[in-house]
Amino acid sequence: MHHWNMVECITHILPNAVGSPKFWLVLKKYFGTVRPAAMMISARLSDPRMQTEIEVTALKQQ
């Protein structure tokens, strides 16, 4: 069971501001219609083999 609907905010750091088509497909696959607050930053990543860095803030289930 996935709890993607518990994600409040997501920050994407991509080396290319446009992002790759794969990135958007994977995001859609896992989040579907869930649309948390989001911010995208274009920056060089510390390891050139990395395609993206994602930071997520989620609600804690009580």
N, C-alpha and C positions, 0 to 999 in steps of 0.2 A: 504494500500500500504506500503510495507516494503522498507527500504532504506539501506539494508545491504551492497550494493555496495559502500556506502559512508564511510564505515569503513576503516580507514587507517592502524590502528595498534590495536592489541589485546594482552593483557597479561593474561595468565591463571595461577592461583595459585592453585595447587592441593596438597592434603596431600600425595598422592602416585604418583610418577613420571610417572608411566604407564598410570594413569587415568582409569576410569571405562568405560566399553563398553557403558553405558548409556550416559556418557559425550560426547563421540565421535558421537553417534547417534543424540543427540540434536544439537551439533555443525553443523553436516552435514545437518540436517533438516532446520536450519535457515540460514546458509551461503551457502549451495549448492556448486556451483562451484566458488564462490567468495573466494579469498585467500589473505586476508590482511597480512601484515607483522605480525609475531606472535612470542611470547616468552612464554615458559612454565617454571614455577618455582615450585619446590617441597618444600613445607614448611607446618608445622603444622598450622592450622587455629585457630583463637581465640575461635571459638565455634565448638566443635567436631561434632555437628549435621550438620554443613556445609560440602558440598561435593566439592565445588569449589568457588573461587572468581575470577571474571572476570573484567578487566578494559579495556575499549574501548576508542579509540580516533577516532573521525569521522570528516569529512569535514562539514563545516557549509554551508547550502544551501543559495545562495544569491538571 
